Amino acid sequence: MPRIYATPEQLTAWTGQPAPPDADRLLARASEDIDDALLSAVYDTDAAGMATDPDIVAALANATCAQVEYQQATGDDGTGAAGRWGSVSIGPVSLSDRRDDPQAASDVDLAPRAHRALKRAGLLPGVIW
């Protein structure tokens, strides 16, 4: 079962706008992005892998909401495809002006506000000594 760090109600509070109809899906995808950013972070969790410290729980929720807000602002639907091409046609297929480094395709495009929320909580850079 995937971990989802924020609710549609928290997203509404974060953005000041009603949550979109697909908020659950967007929050699930954003939570995956947060997980990817925290691969080497160390914090206490319960049996389901959810953080137990209230400050960490709040930071994860804030970062997840910030990630959704960022994706919506950049036109991303949570798939990571937005902004990768300057022009796309479907039939016959035509792609042009690739805008990212293909080597970095596996890196998460973490929202700046999400990064700051995780950093303030001590979850980044996530170095294990």
C-alpha positions in Angstrom: 0.0 0.0 0.0 1.6 3.3 -1.0 2.1 6.0 1.6 0.1 9.2 1.0 1.2 12.1 3.1 -1.6 14.6 2.6 -5.3 14.7 2.3 -7.5 16.7 -0.2 -8.5 18.9 2.8 -4.8 19.7 3.6 -4.3 20.5 -0.1 -7.2 22.9 0.0 -5.7 24.6 3.1 -2.3 24.8 1.5 -3.4 26.3 -1.8 -6.4 28.3 -0.6 -8.3 26.7 -3.5 -10.8 23.8 -3.6 -9.0 20.5 -4.2 -9.3 19.3 -7.8 -11.6 16.4 -8.5 -8.5 14.1 -9.0 -6.8 15.3 -5.8 -6.4 11.8 -4.4 -4.5 10.7 -7.5 -2.4 13.9 -7.5 -1.5 13.5 -3.8 -0.6 9.9 -4.3 1.8 10.8 -7.2 3.2 13.7 -5.2 3.8 11.4 -2.2 5.8 9.1 -4.5 7.9 12.1 -5.5 8.5 12.9 -1.8 9.4 9.3 -1.2 11.9 9.5 -4.0 13.5 12.6 -2.6 13.8 11.0 0.8 15.5 7.7 -0.2 18.4 8.3 2.3 16.4 10.2 5.0 16.2 8.7 8.5 13.2 9.2 10.7 11.0 7.1 13.0 8.1 5.3 11.4 5.2 3.0 12.4 4.6 -0.5 11.0 3.1 1.0 7.8 6.1 3.2 7.2 4.4 6.4 8.1 6.3 9.0 10.1 5.5 9.2 13.8 7.0 12.5 14.8 4.3 15.2 14.4 6.8 17.7 13.0 7.9 15.2 10.3 4.3 14.3 9.6 3.5 18.0 9.0 6.6 18.5 6.9 5.7 15.5 4.7 2.1 16.8 4.3 3.4 20.3 3.4 5.9 19.0 0.9 3.3 16.8 -0.7 0.9 19.7 -1.0 3.7 22.0 -2.4 4.5 19.3 -4.9 0.9 19.1 -6.2 0.7 23.0 -6.3 4.0 23.0 -8.3 2.8 20.4 -10.7 -0.4 22.2 -11.3 1.4 25.5 -11.9 3.7 23.9 -14.4 0.9 22.1 -16.2 2.0 18.6 -15.0 -0.7 16.0 -14.4 1.5 14.0 -12.0 3.0 11.9 -14.8 6.1 14.1 -15.1 5.6 14.6 -18.8 4.8 18.3 -18.7 7.5 20.6 -19.9 9.7 17.8 -21.4 9.0 18.9 -25.0 8.5 22.3 -26.6 6.2 20.9 -29.2 4.3 17.6 -29.4 2.0 16.2 -32.2 0.2 13.0 -32.1 -0.5 11.9 -35.7 1.9 11.3 -37.2 4.1 11.5 -34.1 6.4 14.5 -33.9 8.4 15.6 -30.8 10.8 18.6 -30.8 12.8 20.8 -28.6 13.5 18.4 -25.7 13.8 20.6 -22.6 15.4 18.3 -20.1 18.5 16.2 -19.7 17.6 12.7 -20.7 20.2 11.5 -18.1 18.1 13.1 -15.4 14.8 11.5 -16.3 14.9 9.4 -13.2 15.5 12.3 -10.9 12.4 13.7 -9.2 11.4 17.2 -10.2 10.9 18.4 -6.7 9.1 21.6 -6.1 11.2 24.3 -4.5 8.7 24.8 -1.6 8.6 21.0 -1.1 12.4 20.9 -0.9 12.4 23.7 1.7 9.8 22.0 3.8 11.8 18.8 3.9 15.1 20.6 4.5 13.6 22.6 7.4 12.4 19.3 9.0 16.0 17.9 8.8 15.0 15.3 6.2 17.3 16.6 3.5 20.0 16.2 2.4 19.4 12.8 4.0 23.0 11.7 4.4 23.6 8.6 6.4 26.9 8.5 8.4 
